[in-house]
Amino acid sequence: MARTNIAATQASRAGTVLPAATAGDVVNGNSTANDGRVVLIVNNTGASSRTMTFTTARTIDGLTNPVRSEAIPAGETQVFGPFDPNDYGTTLAYNADNAELTINPIRI
């Protein structure tokens, strides 16, 4: 199945209202166009630690899968990125292990 795209919101110096975050697509995964200026705000709305996994386009930082997995503790919000297109591709592919992870891509 195709990954579910989540479009990035463009940040501005004048201020940008963030749209409601999108629950991670546990079955198909998610993707966002990536020009190297994208960050993901990920909120764990649940009571247990959850994991985000980012697919890399090549082996980097000693990752052999090649994926990067990051744990997000219960109730915590974390920001990930930016993602170099040479390392992560021009389409950022990522997976939430549970729909309790909500995602808001931002282009800075």
Secondary structure, DSSP 4 states (H G I P E B T S, - for coil): -PPEE-PPEEP-TT--PPPPPEE--TTT-EEEE-SS-EEEEEEE-SSS-EEEEEE-SS--TT-SSSEEEEEE-TT-EEEE----HHHH-SEEEEEESSTTEEEEEEE-
